[in-house]
Amino acid sequence: NAGVTQTPKFQVLKTGQSMTLQCAQDMNHNSMYWYRQDPGMGLRLIYYSASEGTTDKGEVPNGYNVSRLNKREFSLRLESAAPSQTSVYFCASSPGTDAYEQYFGPGTRLTVT
Amino acid sequence: AQSVTQPDIHITVSEGASLELRCNYSYGATPYLFWYVQSPGQGLQLLLKYFSGDTLVQGIKGFEAEFKRSQSSFNLRKPSVHWSDAAEYFCAVASSGNTPLVFGKGTRLSVIA
């Protein structure tokens, strides 16, 4: 039981390049989330998926797209990376969105130069 | 809308001293409350949660938190801090209506000898 896994762990991009961050969970959870963490800003929700087949914007969705590929997988895509997207990205999952604890992956550290 | 305030950005305590991290929330109904810990370079791990019942809840690693409805608070405590407790701590409140947890901005704990 791996919990929530994220790939890659580290990534360096040049401005304008695109990439997809992958997230998978093996806990049969319905809901999945993408956050970014920046110093002094705490966790900010980018997008979430309350259930398979649905996605919703969070606090900071601009510059990102997501795909809930199936119940296990939730990917985050940067179409044209910008230095402002340099951050640590966390994926999380939970049985449902409202009254449930979230389980977090180990994070992806992304640098955009 | 729900909100969470962690008034202290950074706290330093001596090893062996007691600890209290503050969390205040804004929520109309009885909230579901969580404390998470993030060690350096790691994802977030759940310390404890409050759903209902006894207002003093015990968590992992010797932590406890007390829910005080009259003060809209859910402060985290530990009687004797260990150097390994140095980390960032996040308070979160669950919402209703199929929307995700709302996180505070975190309190960074430093432990000195």
HADDOCK unambig.tbl for C-alpha pairs under 7 A between the chains (distance, minus, plus):
assign (segid A and resid 41 and name CA) (segid B and resid 105 and name CA) 6.04 0.50 0.50
assign (segid A and resid 42 and name CA) (segid B and resid 104 and name CA) 6.89 0.50 0.50
assign (segid A and resid 42 and name CA) (segid B and resid 105 and name CA) 4.08 0.50 0.50
assign (segid A and resid 42 and name CA) (segid B and resid 106 and name CA) 5.93 0.50 0.50
assign (segid A and resid 43 and name CA) (segid B and resid 103 and name CA) 6.86 0.50 0.50
assign (segid A and resid 43 and name CA) (segid B and resid 105 and name CA) 6.75 0.50 0.50
assign (segid A and resid 97 and name CA) (segid B and resid 98 and name CA) 5.30 0.50 0.50
assign (segid A and resid 97 and name CA) (segid B and resid 99 and name CA) 5.58 0.50 0.50
assign (segid A and resid 97 and name CA) (segid B and resid 100 and name CA) 4.92 0.50 0.50
assign (segid A and resid 98 and name CA) (segid B and resid 94 and name CA) 5.61 0.50 0.50
assign (segid A and resid 98 and name CA) (segid B and resid 95 and name CA) 5.30 0.50 0.50
assign (segid A and resid 98 and name CA) (segid B and resid 96 and name CA) 5.28 0.50 0.50
assign (segid A and resid 98 and name CA) (segid B and resid 97 and name CA) 6.75 0.50 0.50
assign (segid A and resid 98 and name CA) (segid B and resid 98 and name CA) 4.98 0.50 0.50
assign (segid A and resid 98 and name CA) (segid B and resid 99 and name CA) 5.32 0.50 0.50
assign (segid A and resid 98 and name CA) (segid B and resid 100 and name CA) 5.34 0.50 0.50
assign (segid A and resid 98 and name CA) (segid B and resid 101 and name CA) 6.49 0.50 0.50
assign (segid A and resid 99 and name CA) (segid B and resid 32 and name CA) 6.38 0.50 0.50
assign (segid A and resid 99 and name CA) (segid B and resid 94 and name CA) 5.16 0.50 0.50
assign (segid A and resid 99 and name CA) (segid B and resid 95 and name CA) 6.59 0.50 0.50
assign (segid A and resid 104 and name CA) (segid B and resid 43 and name CA) 5.75 0.50 0.50
assign (segid A and resid 104 and name CA) (segid B and resid 44 and name CA) 5.73 0.50 0.50
assign (segid A and resid 105 and name CA) (segid B and resid 43 and name CA) 5.72 0.50 0.50
assign (segid A and resid 106 and name CA) (segid B and resid 42 and name CA) 5.47 0.50 0.50
assign (segid A and resid 106 and name CA) (segid B and resid 43 and name CA) 4.48 0.50 0.50
assign (segid A and resid 107 and name CA) (segid B and resid 43 and name CA) 6.09 0.50 0.50
